[in-house]
């Protein structure tokens, strides 16, 4: 986490230790944005497969960059991400989603 000189709002970066999340987090911190990395090794930890980790990681968070691993096209992903989104909205968290192209088959 880094101190934000403009305000005390925190941005959560899910997948903050992954390929794109790490880059997003680095850029936010370079701008002085208070940033929380959402990962299994983060504090507090976050795990898509353990819904009990979702609410704690959103405490005192204003916005969240969301990338879903392994991919939004896997079975059950829409329900999982939808459940997370409902919880985030209920907590007043603005969501920004990373999206990808789905291969046509």
Order of alpha helices (4+ residues) and beta strands (2+ residues): beta-alpha-beta-alpha-beta-alpha-beta
